Amino acid sequence: MAVAVVLLTLALVIVIALLAAAGAAKLARMDGATYPAAVTRAAVTFAAVITLAATVAVTLTTLLT
């Protein structure tokens, strides 16, 4: 049961990170950025969301154990 919860949470985090990256790329393109610049902003946003999720997971694990 715990493995299923972890996998579903991981899938949710990845979907949210992809949506944030797509939004960042769209906003960058609307602002007049080139495609490479928009992809770079999307990649940075994706990495930031994944890093934030990992940091929160480590912090919660430390506090709850």
N, C-alpha and C positions, 0 to 999 in steps of 0.2 A: 504493500500500500504506500509506503513512504517513497519508494522509487518512482511510482506513478506521479505522486505529487511533485517531486523534484523535476521530473521530465516535463510535466505540464507547465510548471513555473518557468523552466528554462525556455520552453517554446513561446510562452507569453512574453518573456523579456526580449527574445529575439524579434518577435513580431512588432513589439513597441519600438525597438531600436530601428528596425527597417522603416516603420512609419515616420519616425522622427527624421531619419536620414532622407527619406523621400520629400518630406516637407521642407527640410533645409535646402535640398537641391532645387525644389520648385521656387522657393523664395529667392534663392540666389539667381536663378534664371530670370525671374520677374524683375530683379534689381539690375539686370543687364550684364550679369557675369557670363563669361564664356563657358562652354560645356566642360572643359577640364577644371576650371575653377569651381563650377557647381558640383562636380563629382568629388573634388577635394573637400569641399565643405560638407558634403554628405558623408564622406568617409570619416572625417573628424567627428561629426555628430554621432555616427554609429559607434565609433570607438569610445566616445565619452559616455554614451548611455550604457554600454557594456561594462565599462570601468566602474561607473557609479553603481550598477547592480551588483558587481562583484564586491565592491567595498561595503555596501549595505549588507550583503550576505555574510561577509567575514565578521563584520561588527555584531550582527545579530547572533551569529554562532558563538562568538566570544562571550556575549552577554548572557546567553541562555544556557551555557554549559558550565 
